[in-house]
């Protein structure tokens, strides 16, 4: 959108100049004209030699003011504003499937990558997180594996926090919405000297939800989450830059408020004793004997080092990511106790990214680098049978055994065995 506005502004200025030339030279120029220029957020890219708009790729960029106007609270809401990008809502922050141009992955390794302040996020369970204190957000379409490696076959999402060297002050944001949605954000940016600056930010977000669990009357999609982040920038000289950052988030939510789909034919054929009797056709309200829920602790930390040499830049980013979560899902989604699953994850990830690029006024630039990661994880996902399932299986086995014993070949089978 900004590219179109820039082109339109240039066209208007050109037309104005042509029109002015039609008047005599003795007509004074209008000195009261005011030209407003949109704010431009300049972000230093450790791997790219050209600005985003100069690169041969399809991309969308949102600054802080645009994100505020669009009321974008997390990455999922970009689906309404970015063509060919989709991040569905599956009922909790555990599921983070992203699709760009139809390329994506629901499980296992992702095909769309995420970088936060140049930190790559490795765990797919961490992609659906709270975005706050954001100064700019980029969506890059198409494969980005040349510069960003694995997990970027479909595209890339980049997020950048505000830089305390260029922005100082304290921000406070309070929000209130339907279903008692409440949100509070506070951030402080300070410049200690020409060589050091820091920022601190905290948030809380919660909502009672839109659905009730008909089994117990509780909120089926209630959630509460909070977190905080800190960042320290240190520039001891013109050549060295150090960037220390840490971001912690916790979420606790009742998730997966799914309801049973019942057709009119099923309701018409249901006997008076059936739980379907008297219902309306369509998707029913959630009714689960076990309230599905999800809890997650997540910590992302990173240390960025930059050295500006004579005609080249060296950038290093070392990150450690910690994730521990718990998920309970009533996978039969019924008031009867058939099946439920409990999943526990404990993941740690260590990454090192080193890049070297040229820095000159020549039209030719070069860049190369190395990327290494090590991830260790412990997953435990048992599936449990409830009393209705155990009763059904016991009755099925008993009925089969009774039928087998009453058949004519039962005696022969017993003798042969």
N, C-alpha and C positions, 0 to 999 in steps of 0.2 A: 504494500500500500504506500509506503514511504517513497518507493522508487517512482510511482506514478505521480505523487504529489510534487516531487522534485522536478520531474519532467514538465508538469503543468506549470510550475512556477517559472521555469526557464522560458517556456513558450509565452507566458504572459509578459515577462520582462522584455522579450524580443518584440512583441506587438506594441508594447508601450514605447519602445525606442523608435520604431518606425512611425508611429503616430506623432510623436514629438517632432520629428524631422519635417513634418508637413507644415508646421507653424513657422512664422517669421523668426529670424534670429533675435529680434529685439524683445520677444516674449520671455520674461524671466521663468526660470525653472521652479517647479514646486519644491521648496525646501522642507515642507512639513510632512512629506511622505515617510511612513514608517514601514519597514520591511521586517517581518518576523521570520526567524529561522528556527526550525525545530532543533531541539537538543539532540546532540550526537554523542552516543556512548562509545568511547574508544576502548577496546579490550586488547591487550597484548596476547597474541597467540604464540605459544612456544614452538609450534610445528609449521605454521603457515606464514608465508612471506607476503601474501596479499590480503587485503581486506576481504570480508565475506562477500560484499557486493561485486568484487572484481573477479571472483572465482567462477569457473564454468560449471555451476551446479545450481539446482533449484533449492532455495532455502527461504525461511521466514524468520524474522527477528522481531522480538518484542522488548521494548524498554520498560522501566518500572512504571511510568505513567500509563502506558498502554495496558499493561497487566492490571493496573488498578481500575482503569475504565472498563475493562472487560470482566472484572471481578473474578479473575483466575485464582483459585485457591490451591490447586494442585495440577499436576501434569495432565490428569484425565480430562480436565475441562478444556484443554486445547483442542480436543476432538471437534468442538463446535466452530473453531476458527481457522484451523489449518487443513487445507484440502489433502486428501489421501493419507491422513493420519487418524488413527483410531486407538483409543485405550479404553476398552469397555469396563463397566462397573459390574464386578462379579459378586459383590456382597461383603468384601472385607479388603483390608490393605495387604493381605497375603498375596492375592493374585495380581500380577503386574504385567499382563500380556499387552504388548504394544505392536501395532501394525502400521507400516508405511508402504504405500502402494501395494497393499495386500500381502506383504511379506512380514511374517511374525511367527512367534512360537508361544503356545499356551503353556507348555511345560519344558523342562530341561533348559538347555542353553538358549539365551535370548538372541534375537537377530537384529535388535535395535539397541544401541549402546547409550549410556548416560554418563556424562562428565559433569561434576559439580566443582567449580573453582579449579578446573584442570585435574581433578581427582576422578579416576575411572571407578565406577561402582561395579563390582563383580557379581554379587549375589542378586539373582532375579527376584528374590523375596524382598529385597530392599528398594526396588524401583518405585513402588507406590508409597511415597513419603510426603510429608508436609513441606511445601515450598513457601518460605518466608525470607525476608531480608534479601530479596532478589532484585538485582539491578538490570539484568538482561537475560533473555532466554532465546536460544536459537534452535531451530528445527531444520536439520539437513536431510534432504531426500536423496535416496539412492545409496549405493555402496560407498563406504568411507574407510575400507580396509587398508588402503595405501598408507594413510597417516594414522589411523586409529586401530588397526588390527582386527582381532577376533571380535565376534558379536556385533559387528556393524554392517552386516550384509544388506540390511534394509534401510538403514539410516542412522542418525545420531541426534541426541538431545544434549544441549549444552546449557548449563545454568551458571550465572556469575553473581556473586554477592557484591554489595556496595564496597567501594574502596575507601577506607578511612583517610587516605592521603588526599583524596579529591573531594570528600564529603565529610563534614563534621556536624555534630548535633545529636539531639535525642528525638526519636520518633515514637509515638504512641498511637496505636490503632485499636479501636474497640468496635465490635460488630454484634448485632443481635438480629435474629431472624425467626422464621416460623419453626414450630416444634421445638421451641426453646434452643435454637441454635445460638451458640455464644462463642465468641472468639476474642482473644486479647493478644496483642503483639507489642513488644517494647524492645527498642534497640538504641544503642548509644555508640557514637563514632567519635573518636578523639585522636588528635594529632599531637603526640608528645613533643616532637621536634621535627626538624627536616629529615631526620634519619629513622624515626620510629613512629608508628601509629597502630591503633588497635580498635577493635569493634566487639561489642557484646550484644547478643540478642536472645530473647526468650519468647515463648508462645504457649498459649493454651487454646484448645479447640474441643468443642463438645456439642452434642445434640441428643435430644430424647428419641428422635427417629420418627418414621412415618407409619410403621407397622406394629401391630400388637400380636403377640403369640397367644392364640386362642386357647391353648392348653392351660396356661397359667395366668394369662392376663398381663404379662410383663412386656416391656418394650423389646421388640425383636431386632431392632437395628440401632439401639443406643450405642454411643461411643464417646470416649474421652481420650484425649491425647495431649501430651505436653513435651517440651524439649527446650534445648538451648544450644547456642553455638558461640564460639569465641575465635578470634583471629588476631594475629600479631604480625605486622609487617616491619621489617628491619632492613634499612639500606645503609650499610656502613660506609659505602663508597659509591662512586659512579658506575663501578663495574659489578658489584655484588648486590644481589637482592635475595632476601630470605622471607619466606611466607609460611607461618605456622597456623594450622587451623584444626578445629575439632567440632563435631556436630553430634549431639546425642538426642534421640527421640524415643518416646515410649507411647504405645497405643494399647488401649483396652477397649474392645468393642464386641457387642453382640452382632454376629454376622450371619450371612446366608439366609435372609428372610424369604425363603422360597415357599410357594403354595402349590397345592395339587391342582392340576387341570382336570376338570370334570365336564364331560359332554352331556348334552340334554338326554341322549339315549341312555347313558348310564344312570342318570337320576330317575328316569321313567321306569327303568327295569329294577331299581333298587327296592328291596322289601322294606317294611316298616321298621324292622330292627337294624337296618343298615345305617352306618354313619353318613351315607350319601343322601339319605331320604330327607327331603325338605330343603336341600341346597339349591342355589342358583347355578346355572351353567356358566363355565368360565374358570378363571384362575381364582382359587380360594385363598383366603387369608392364611398366613403361616400358622401351623398348629403342630408343634413338635414337643414330645415329652422331655427331650433334652434340649436346652437352649444352646444353639451353636454360638461359639465365641472365639475370639482370636486375641492373643496378647503378643507383643513384640518389644524387645529391647534392641536398640541399634546404635552403634557408635562408629562414626567415620572420622578418621584422623589423617592428616597429611602434612608433609614438610616439602615445600618447594624451594629450590635453589636455582638462581640464574646468574650466569657469568657473561658479561658483555665484553667480548674480545675485540680485536681489530678486524672488523669485517665479518664477524660471526658471533652467534649467541649459543651458549650451552645451557640447556634447561634440564633439571632433574626433579622428578616428583616421586616421593616415596610415601606410600599409604599403608595404613593398617585398618581393616574393617572387621568389626565384630557384630554378630547377629545371633540372638537367641530368642526363639519364639515358641509359642504353644497354640495349637488349634484343636478345638473340639467341634466336630461336625456330625449332626444327626443325619446320616446319609439316606435314611428312608423318608425323612421329612414328613412323618406321620405321627399322630398321637400315640400309636402303638410302638412298643419297644422291639424293633427288629434288628437294626444295625446302627452302629456309630463308630467313628474312627477318631483316634487321638494321635496327633502328630506333634513331635518335638524336634526342633532343629537347633543345632549349636554349630555355628560356622565362624571361622576366622580366615581372613584373606590378607596376604601381604603382596604388594606390587611395587615394582620399580620401573620407571619410565624415563629414558634418557634420550634427548633429541638435540641435534646440532643443526643449525640452519645459517644460511648466509645473511648478511645485512649490508646492503649497498644500494646504490641508485641505478644499477644496471637492470635492464629488462629481464635478465636471466638470473634465476635464483636456484639454490639447491638446498636440500634438507635430507637428513638421514638420522637413524636412531635405533635404539634397542628397547625391547619391552620384555619383562619377565614377571611372572606371578606364581604364587604358591598358595593353594587353598586346602584347608583341611576342615572336614565337616563330619558331624555325627547326627544321623537321622534315625528316628524311631517312629514307625507308623503302624501300630497294631490296629486291626479291625476286630470289634467285639460284637458277639451275638447277644441280643436281648432275650427276655423271657418269652416273648411271642415267637421269635425265631427258633429258640430251643424247643418250645412246645410244638411248633409246626414240624420241625425235623424229627422230634421224638415220635409224633403221631404218624408221620410218613414212614419211618423205619418200622414201627410196630405194625402198621397196616400191611406193609410189604412182607414182613416176616409171617404174619398171620395168613396172608394169601398164599405164600410159598408153602407153608405147612399143610394147607388144605388141598393142594394140587395132587393128582394121581402119581406124578413122578417124584414126589417128595421122598417116598420110602426108598426108591432106587438110588436117588442122589445121596441119601444118608448111608446106604450100604456101600456104594462106590467110594465114598469119602472115608 
